[in-house]
Each structure stands twice: as C-alpha cells, then as structure tokens.
Amino acid sequence: MDPTADELAQLRAEVERLRELVGPSEESYEKLRLDVLGARDAARAAEIQAGALRARVLELEVLISGYERDFEWFRHNFIRRLHELKRHLPTVRSVARRLARR
C-alpha cells in the first residue's frame, strides 16, 4: 500500500469521526454562525435605535418643561393684569359715564 493513500484514508476517517462528534454538517454550523451574526447585528441596530429614541424623549421632556414654565409665566402675568384692570374698572366706568353725560 502507498503510505500517502494510507495516510489520506486515516485523515478521512478522522474527519468522519469528528463530524459524527460535531453533528450533522459543517454547512449547518455555518448557517447557525451566520444566524448568530445576523441576530447580533439586529440587536445592535435595536440598541442604537433605542438610544436615539431615549434622546428624543429627553429632548421632548426639556421642551415640555420650557412650555410649562412659559405657561406659568403667562398665566401669572395675565392674572396680575386682570387684577389691575379690575381695580381700575370702576374708574373707567365713571369716566365713561361722565363722557356719556356730556
């Protein structure tokens, strides 16, 4: 027998023995590896998108806080001016009555 052929047969037998230990086929493991890589990429993309959404939520919360502060300022000033107007209203009425009499 040719020593090279004998060594080749031993190597083929070893490959078959290892395939039996590993499982169905190398192709299946390659598909699984690609699935794992695809899942990892999808998870990274989801994390990036979640981070962008968290940033947007924070931005909106800051805007809402500013709008609430502006509303409180407006309400306070409107009520203050309304009270001033009510205080001067009798004076305005009496002036209007006097002007109407003339």
HELIX and SHEET records of a PDB file:
HELIX    1   1 PRO A    3  VAL A   22  1                                  20    
HELIX    2   2 GLU A   26  ARG A  101  1                                  76    
END                                                                             
